[in-house]
Amino acid sequence: MKKTNCILSLVLLIVLSSIGSAQAQSKYIDKNGTLTFEASEELFEEVKATNASVTAILNIDTNEIASLGLVKGFRFKNALMEEHFNENYIESETYPKATFRGKLLDFNFSDLSENMTDIAVDGKLELHGKEKEIRTTLKIKKSGDSIIIQGSFNVTPDDFDIEIPNIVKNKIAKEINVSLAFKLSQK
């Protein structure tokens, strides 16, 4: 566990450095964000996992956003499915993390209110050693001293060169829905 925390801290420092060198007041962070993916097909066992320890950082001066989740942090209902996910599909020993780096478009922090606002984001998702351009719309609002961000997007296993064996190919959706939820606080 110490090794994992050390690796996460090191990667977090790198991510923090990459989203600008503005003063600390302009950065909001969540160390317990949630990523959920679902690749279920009707009539078959649910293929869904959640990672509730994703780190996200938003720099409100530059509108840059970054997130990091350790792949082994995804939890399934079925332990065997989780093992196959890590060993056979994602190869989490070789590719231990998923990252996103991007920018909120037409975002102005001073315009945020208690009501959800749609904001477009452009960026790159890196998983399994491959990058994919992502453009989606996030829902963002202020809640007290925090910024709430929610959203979703779709990817495919082919986007990241993840091979699905023929024996289970029909049991896994061709498009995978990824949803996110962050509650960022000023640091």
Legacy VTK file of the C-alpha trace (Angstrom):
# vtk DataFile Version 3.0
C-alpha trace
ASCII
DATASET POLYDATA
POINTS 187 float
0.000 0.000 0.000
2.898 2.378 0.796
4.343 1.792 -2.672
0.971 2.625 -4.257
0.629 5.820 -2.189
4.189 6.831 -3.065
3.557 6.263 -6.779
0.255 8.162 -6.595
1.959 11.080 -4.797
4.723 11.222 -7.406
2.283 11.123 -10.316
0.093 13.738 -8.616
3.115 16.063 -8.319
3.808 15.632 -12.018
0.162 16.301 -12.896
0.113 19.373 -10.648
3.219 20.706 -12.360
1.761 20.118 -15.792
-1.375 22.199 -15.292
0.356 25.479 -14.720
2.401 27.247 -12.110
-0.273 29.634 -10.872
-0.678 30.382 -7.195
-2.273 27.769 -4.936
-5.498 29.825 -4.625
-6.341 29.068 -8.238
-6.249 25.282 -7.822
-9.123 23.103 -6.707
-8.553 19.431 -5.930
-10.509 16.273 -5.147
-8.638 13.180 -3.952
-11.785 11.071 -3.669
-13.413 11.579 -7.035
-15.413 8.812 -8.664
-15.034 7.185 -12.066
-17.469 4.482 -13.115
-17.475 2.540 -16.333
-20.159 0.270 -17.657
-19.774 -2.177 -20.514
-22.798 -4.375 -19.825
-24.777 -6.169 -22.502
-28.414 -7.146 -22.021
-29.007 -10.722 -20.892
-25.457 -11.123 -19.566
-23.722 -10.454 -16.258
-23.199 -6.792 -15.398
-19.808 -5.431 -16.461
-19.465 -2.358 -14.283
-16.773 -1.007 -11.974
-16.209 2.084 -9.831
-13.046 3.753 -8.592
-13.782 6.088 -5.657
-10.230 7.338 -5.118
-9.581 9.335 -8.284
-7.634 12.580 -7.972
-8.790 15.580 -10.002
-7.277 19.072 -10.188
-8.749 22.205 -11.754
-6.772 25.400 -12.269
-9.379 28.177 -12.496
-6.846 30.668 -13.893
-5.946 28.554 -16.929
-9.095 26.351 -17.090
-6.841 23.296 -17.222
-8.152 20.118 -15.655
-6.382 16.849 -14.951
-7.337 13.606 -13.292
-5.564 10.417 -12.283
-6.981 7.065 -11.282
-5.088 3.915 -10.460
-6.491 1.109 -12.575
-6.383 -1.360 -9.671
-8.734 1.001 -7.824
-11.724 -0.110 -9.921
-14.042 -2.385 -7.943
-16.431 -4.891 -9.510
-19.237 -6.871 -7.857
-17.529 -10.038 -9.067
-13.956 -10.595 -7.804
-13.083 -12.893 -10.716
-14.194 -10.235 -13.204
-11.970 -7.701 -11.391
-9.022 -10.092 -11.603
-9.555 -10.680 -15.345
-9.931 -6.921 -15.921
-6.575 -6.200 -14.260
-4.604 -9.173 -15.575
-6.007 -9.938 -19.021
-7.565 -6.759 -20.397
-6.040 -3.619 -18.865
-2.757 -5.261 -17.792
-2.594 -3.005 -14.742
0.882 -4.186 -13.731
2.215 -2.743 -16.999
-0.274 0.153 -17.274
-1.095 1.110 -13.655
-2.923 4.396 -14.215
-5.496 6.203 -16.287
-5.028 9.942 -16.777
-6.932 12.775 -18.374
-5.483 16.206 -19.203
-7.617 18.834 -20.800
-9.093 22.298 -20.799
-12.536 23.645 -20.018
-13.762 25.722 -22.973
-15.463 29.076 -22.445
-15.275 28.601 -18.677
-15.251 31.564 -16.313
-15.054 30.748 -12.613
-16.739 34.019 -11.642
-19.843 32.954 -13.626
-20.339 29.772 -11.573
-23.468 29.571 -9.448
-25.393 26.998 -7.415
-27.088 25.925 -10.667
-25.501 23.331 -12.944
-23.936 24.828 -16.064
-22.891 22.891 -19.171
-19.223 23.416 -20.047
-17.377 21.721 -22.918
-14.021 20.104 -22.215
-11.324 19.014 -24.663
-8.495 16.747 -23.646
-6.680 13.442 -23.859
-7.454 10.275 -21.978
-4.513 7.928 -21.545
-5.152 4.280 -20.723
-3.352 1.035 -21.514
-0.454 2.998 -23.033
-2.676 4.714 -25.627
-4.157 8.213 -25.846
-7.590 9.197 -27.099
-8.918 12.677 -27.734
-12.035 13.292 -25.656
-14.523 16.102 -26.137
-17.585 16.090 -23.945
-19.844 18.363 -21.967
-19.516 18.500 -18.197
-22.033 19.815 -15.695
-20.380 22.247 -13.260
-21.647 24.252 -10.299
-20.513 25.894 -7.076
-21.565 24.319 -3.818
-20.354 26.376 -0.868
-16.580 26.584 -1.265
-16.450 23.588 -3.600
-16.805 23.030 -7.336
-18.946 20.075 -8.379
-18.188 18.469 -11.751
-20.193 15.628 -13.296
-20.183 14.150 -16.755
-19.827 11.145 -19.002
-18.387 10.044 -22.333
-18.040 6.868 -24.382
-14.961 4.945 -25.461
-14.332 1.547 -27.035
-11.811 -1.179 -26.169
-10.309 -0.655 -29.654
-9.509 2.982 -28.737
-6.877 1.625 -26.339
-5.865 -1.583 -28.149
-7.613 -3.713 -25.526
-8.284 -7.155 -26.947
-11.495 -8.892 -25.927
-11.365 -12.682 -26.454
-14.012 -14.109 -28.792
-15.446 -16.252 -26.009
-16.650 -13.139 -24.104
-16.877 -10.610 -26.938
-20.704 -10.718 -27.033
-20.916 -10.234 -23.253
-19.094 -6.883 -23.299
-20.552 -3.748 -24.884
-18.818 -2.378 -27.942
-19.145 1.133 -26.444
-18.216 1.692 -22.831
-19.839 4.505 -20.892
-17.520 6.307 -18.473
-19.053 8.645 -15.890
-17.266 10.950 -13.473
-18.116 12.906 -10.352
-15.759 15.304 -8.570
-16.153 17.640 -5.613
-13.117 19.902 -5.754
-12.014 22.132 -2.883
-9.560 24.989 -2.917
-6.012 24.132 -1.904
LINES 1 188
187 0 1 2 3 4 5 6 7 8 9 10 11 12 13 14 15 16 17 18 19 20 21 22 23 24 25 26 27 28 29 30 31 32 33 34 35 36 37 38 39 40 41 42 43 44 45 46 47 48 49 50 51 52 53 54 55 56 57 58 59 60 61 62 63 64 65 66 67 68 69 70 71 72 73 74 75 76 77 78 79 80 81 82 83 84 85 86 87 88 89 90 91 92 93 94 95 96 97 98 99 100 101 102 103 104 105 106 107 108 109 110 111 112 113 114 115 116 117 118 119 120 121 122 123 124 125 126 127 128 129 130 131 132 133 134 135 136 137 138 139 140 141 142 143 144 145 146 147 148 149 150 151 152 153 154 155 156 157 158 159 160 161 162 163 164 165 166 167 168 169 170 171 172 173 174 175 176 177 178 179 180 181 182 183 184 185 186
